Every structure is written in C-alpha cells, then in structure tokens.
Amino acid sequence: MPTGVALRDARQQLLDAAERVLLRDGPGALTSRTVTAEAGCAKGVLHRHFKDFDDLLVELVRDHAGQTVARGEALKAAAGTGTVQDNVAEALEGLFNSVAVAVVPLMMFRDELRARLRQTWPRSLPVLQEAAESIAAYLAAERDLGRVAAAADTDTLARMLIGTGHLLYADRRAAPPTAETVRATISAALPARS
C-alpha cells in the first residue's frame, strides 16, 4: 500500500526547496530537515536522490555556477550594444539579486561543502569565479571594439567588480544598492579610454 504522495522530479524539488530556505533563512538554517520539510517530503527522499546532504548542496552550487556561465554568454553577446557601464551593472544585478549572495556564505559556513567543491574548483569560489570570468570576457570584447581602454587589464577589473559588487549586495536584509550606485562604482573602476 503506498504511503504519501508521489513527487514529480523530487531531485529538482529538493534543490528548489534548499534554495528557498537559503534565501529566506540563510545558511545557518539549511539542514536536511528544513529542506525536506520545505519540499513536503520525508528525509528518506533526499537520500534516495543524493548521497548525503552535502551532495545536494554541491549540486545546488553547480547549478548556479552553470546559470552564471549562461548569463555570461549573454553578456559577451551584448558587446558593442548599450553602454559598458549599463551592461556590467545589469550583469552584477542579475548575479547578486540571485541566490549567489546566499551561496557564498553557505560555502564559508560548511567545511565539508568547501572540501567537496575544491575537487572541481581548486581555487576561488564557484559562481563568483564564473561571474568574474564572464565579465572579463565581456570587457575584453569591449576593449577589442575600442569601448574599453586598450591597456585595461580585464581580468583584474572583473575581479574588482565582482568583489565590489559582493560588498554592495552582501546585506541580504537591507535594500539592494541603487542602480546609480552600481553604475557609479563601475564607472570609477573602468579606466578612461585614451
């Protein structure tokens, strides 16, 4: 006799539930119990689809790293359109208004998660690393078009923009920075064209 209700795509439901708990309550509240309660399923469902709870979290981070890569491809395709400041601001807003702001503290909070992620990302932090690479590629494309200074070190600029963006958006409980603040920060970081 069946017990309970069948879940469609239980794996994805668990990942979505983990994201909701993370965004709503922060990394300290993220446990297998809170995730399965949010998903409306028994803890055993989690263990049928993931080796353990950290395996679920690794998958959550990988998923968001992949989404960041996809957003980066769209950003690079925007080279030559709009303004550089607006394009980078939109990329930062998309990144930091997503789960990325919550994923970074999660990675810092959980030692086992960091250890497992190091197997794929030996340096830097997933999601932020992909974002930095995407912005660097975009800035390099704009430099090739003459819209960014020819001497610009796009890799360093991208890391600076990601770090500054993280500081601007880090307080999840406060209002996000204004568009004007983000654009002013980007303008200050970008070297003038000669």
C-alpha positions as CSV (number, residue, x, y, z in Angstrom):
1,M,0.0,0.0,0.0
2,P,1.5,3.4,-1.0
3,T,2.3,5.9,1.8
4,G,2.4,9.5,0.8
5,V,2.1,11.4,-2.4
6,A,4.4,10.7,-5.4
7,L,6.7,13.6,-6.1
8,R,7.4,14.7,-9.7
9,D,11.1,15.3,-10.2
10,A,11.8,15.0,-6.5
11,R,15.5,15.9,-7.1
12,Q,14.6,19.3,-8.5
13,Q,12.0,19.9,-5.8
14,L,14.6,19.3,-3.2
15,L,17.1,21.7,-4.9
16,D,14.4,24.3,-5.2
17,A,13.4,23.8,-1.6
18,A,17.1,24.2,-0.5
19,E,17.3,27.5,-2.5
20,R,14.1,28.8,-0.9
21,V,15.3,28.0,2.7
22,L,18.7,29.5,1.9
23,L,17.3,32.8,0.6
24,R,14.6,33.1,3.2
25,D,16.5,32.0,6.4
26,G,20.2,32.0,5.5
27,P,22.9,29.2,5.5
28,G,22.6,28.5,9.3
29,A,19.0,27.3,8.8
30,L,19.8,25.0,5.9
31,T,19.5,21.4,7.1
32,S,18.2,18.2,5.6
33,R,15.2,18.5,7.9
34,T,14.4,22.1,6.8
35,V,14.8,21.2,3.2
36,T,12.7,18.1,3.2
37,A,10.0,20.0,5.3
38,E,10.1,22.8,2.7
39,A,9.8,20.3,-0.2
40,G,7.0,18.5,1.7
41,C,8.7,15.1,1.7
42,A,10.3,12.6,4.1
43,K,14.1,12.7,4.8
44,G,14.4,9.4,3.0
45,V,13.5,11.0,-0.3
46,L,16.6,13.2,0.0
47,H,18.8,10.1,0.5
48,R,17.3,8.4,-2.5
49,H,18.3,11.2,-4.8
50,F,21.6,12.5,-3.1
51,K,24.4,10.6,-1.4
52,D,24.0,12.9,1.6
53,F,23.0,16.5,2.4
54,D,26.3,18.0,1.3
55,D,25.9,16.2,-2.1
56,L,22.6,18.2,-2.5
57,L,24.4,21.4,-1.6
58,V,27.2,20.7,-4.1
59,E,24.6,20.2,-6.8
60,L,22.9,23.5,-5.8
61,V,26.2,25.3,-6.2
62,R,27.0,23.6,-9.5
63,D,23.6,24.5,-10.8
64,H,24.1,28.2,-10.0
65,A,27.6,28.1,-11.5
66,G,26.1,26.8,-14.7
67,Q,23.4,29.6,-14.7
68,T,26.2,32.1,-14.2
69,V,28.0,30.8,-17.2
70,A,24.8,31.1,-19.3
71,R,24.3,34.7,-18.2
72,G,28.0,35.4,-19.0
73,E,27.5,34.2,-22.6
74,A,24.6,36.5,-23.0
75,L,26.7,39.4,-21.6
76,K,29.5,38.7,-24.0
77,A,27.0,38.7,-26.9
78,A,25.9,42.2,-25.8
79,A,29.4,43.6,-26.5
80,G,29.0,46.7,-28.7
81,T,25.5,47.4,-27.6
82,G,24.2,49.8,-25.0
83,T,26.9,51.2,-22.7
84,V,29.6,49.2,-21.0
85,Q,28.5,50.5,-17.6
86,D,24.9,49.5,-18.1
87,N,25.8,46.1,-19.4
88,V,28.1,45.4,-16.5
89,A,25.6,46.8,-14.0
90,E,22.9,44.5,-15.4
91,A,25.2,41.6,-15.1
92,L,26.1,42.4,-11.4
93,E,22.4,43.0,-10.6
94,G,21.5,39.7,-12.2
95,L,24.2,37.9,-10.3
96,F,23.8,39.4,-6.9
97,N,20.0,39.6,-6.9
98,S,20.0,35.8,-7.4
99,V,21.0,33.1,-4.9
100,A,24.7,34.0,-5.4
101,V,24.7,36.3,-2.4
102,A,23.4,33.5,-0.2
103,V,25.6,30.8,-1.8
104,V,28.9,32.5,-0.8
105,P,28.1,32.5,2.9
106,L,26.9,28.9,2.6
107,M,30.2,27.8,1.1
108,M,32.0,29.6,4.0
109,F,29.7,28.1,6.6
110,R,30.1,24.5,5.6
111,D,33.6,22.9,5.7
112,E,32.5,19.7,4.0
113,L,30.9,21.6,1.2
114,R,34.0,23.6,0.6
115,A,36.1,20.4,0.6
116,R,33.9,18.8,-2.0
117,L,33.8,21.9,-4.2
118,R,37.6,22.0,-4.2
119,Q,37.6,18.8,-6.2
120,T,36.1,20.8,-9.1
121,W,37.2,24.3,-8.2
122,P,40.6,24.1,-6.6
123,R,40.9,27.9,-6.5
124,S,38.4,30.7,-5.9
125,L,34.7,30.3,-5.2
126,P,32.2,28.7,-7.6
127,V,29.6,31.1,-9.0
128,L,31.8,34.2,-8.3
129,Q,34.6,32.6,-10.3
130,E,32.3,32.1,-13.3
131,A,31.0,35.6,-13.0
132,A,34.5,37.1,-12.9
133,E,35.4,35.1,-16.0
134,S,32.3,36.2,-17.8
135,I,32.8,39.9,-17.0
136,A,36.5,39.6,-18.0
137,A,35.5,38.1,-21.4
138,Y,32.9,40.8,-21.9
139,L,35.3,43.6,-21.0
140,A,37.9,42.1,-23.4
141,A,35.4,42.0,-26.2
142,E,34.5,45.7,-25.5
143,R,38.3,46.5,-25.4
144,D,38.6,44.9,-28.8
145,L,35.8,47.2,-30.0
146,G,37.5,50.2,-28.6
147,R,34.8,50.8,-25.9
148,V,37.2,50.0,-23.0
149,A,40.7,51.4,-22.7
150,A,43.2,49.4,-24.8
151,A,45.6,49.0,-21.8
152,A,42.8,47.7,-19.5
153,D,43.6,44.5,-17.5
154,T,40.2,43.0,-17.9
155,D,40.8,40.0,-15.6
156,T,41.8,42.3,-12.7
157,L,38.9,44.7,-13.5
158,A,36.4,41.8,-13.4
159,R,37.6,40.5,-10.1
160,M,37.5,44.1,-8.7
161,L,33.9,44.5,-9.9
162,I,32.8,41.1,-8.5
163,G,34.4,41.9,-5.1
164,T,32.9,45.4,-5.0
165,G,29.5,44.1,-6.2
166,H,29.5,41.5,-3.5
167,L,30.2,44.2,-0.9
168,L,27.3,46.3,-2.3
169,Y,24.8,43.4,-2.3
170,A,26.1,41.4,0.7
171,D,23.5,42.5,3.3
172,R,20.5,40.4,2.2
173,R,18.2,42.1,4.7
174,A,18.9,45.6,3.5
175,A,17.6,47.2,0.3
176,P,19.8,46.5,-2.6
177,P,22.1,49.3,-3.8
178,T,20.5,51.8,-6.2
179,A,21.2,51.5,-10.0
180,E,23.0,54.8,-9.7
181,T,25.4,53.5,-7.0
182,V,26.2,50.4,-9.0
183,R,26.8,52.4,-12.2
184,A,29.0,55.0,-10.4
185,T,31.1,52.2,-8.9
186,I,31.6,50.6,-12.4
187,S,32.5,54.0,-13.9
188,A,35.0,54.6,-11.2
189,A,36.6,51.2,-11.8
190,L,36.9,51.3,-15.6
191,P,40.0,53.2,-16.9
192,A,39.4,56.0,-19.2
193,R,39.9,55.4,-22.9
194,S,42.8,57.3,-24.4
